């Protein structure tokens, strides 16, 4: 096939991003039905019946007892830190996470201490956490990157021995598990994202998953200005409630998730099969420890074997309207907010791997997913076969 980098037309007529929202036709119809019912009740927010129903559904799906819905996962983390009294000292977090994990800590007064990652899972390394923990450590907050759950048993042992709290960022991990245990099932509080780019979405939203009913009750007060009785705010809170329309979008999505997971899994399998014969590409296996929702398809690019660097491959794919992402390059510790602070974190694994990682689209707009995945791999194979020409064309652009 002719490549757009040689002045050809993009293969895809419309952009195909990694995180495009997944909106099946049935979702739209059911959303409108639930939204019309909310309008008829004249109840659009303030912990209405749709939000209450979604809390029950999410808690049951994750076998955790309680799910406290909030307006987004950043607020979920902030409310949880506040409820646990984590408002000073240091928090151990992964260099391989979205910047909000670190920012939410800082809003509450916790200094993020960036730790290295495990090369097999890309998750927070318990060994590096132990090395970097100290007298100011108050919490460790792993992230389940790409839905691969972190080593919570090992981190729980470390936290118990060192006397700090363990909570987890499960933003990617809706309907995922580790050895059959989902987020919220390990006996620690976890927060999860329902952003529009996620496997399960309320457009914007999130939740805290916990088996502690007292903690859940406090979190529900904190998300509603701290009201512990009508008209009386007994504690410092804020407005973090999920609206009824957001809950309607989530409820409309729930019956579609099994089929969605199968479709994403089929796309991942096409990618793995078709990329297997191309030198220099190594897909990151997401289901080696348990169930994965396959919302993401990350792979590592070896420039010497493939012929192009990760970034040149990304640029060539963008010319075809394929918009891969370099999660979470260059690492949270290298965001502008953190890179100029004194002291350079020692993160050799993260530094080595994040510069090679590229995530391909898994849901496609206006095209059939299986054919689209096959087309993406055909483009990548052609880019490998003509790597020298592609490199020269991109360098001259």
Buried (B, 14 or more C-beta within 10 A) or exposed (E): EEBBBEEEEBBBEEBBBBBBBBBBEEBEEBBEEBBEBBEEEEBBBEBBEBBEBBBEBBBEBBBBBBBBBBBBBBBBBBBBBBBBEBEEBBBBBBBBBBBBBBBBBEBBEBBBBBBBBBEEBBBBBBEBBBEBBEEEBBBBBBBBBBBBBBBBEBBBEBBEEBEBBBBBBBBBBBBBBBEEBBBBBBEBBBBBBBBBBBBBBBBBBBBBBBBBEEBBBBBBBBBBBBBBEEEEEEEEBBEBBBBBBBBBBBBBBBEBBEEBBEBBBBBBEBBBEBBEEBEBBBBBBBBEBBBBBBBBBBBBBBBEEBBBBBBBBBBBBBBBBBBBBBBBBBBBBBBEBBEEEEEEBEBEBBBEBBBBBBBBBBBBBEBEBBEBBBBBBEBBBBBBEBBEEBBEBBEEE
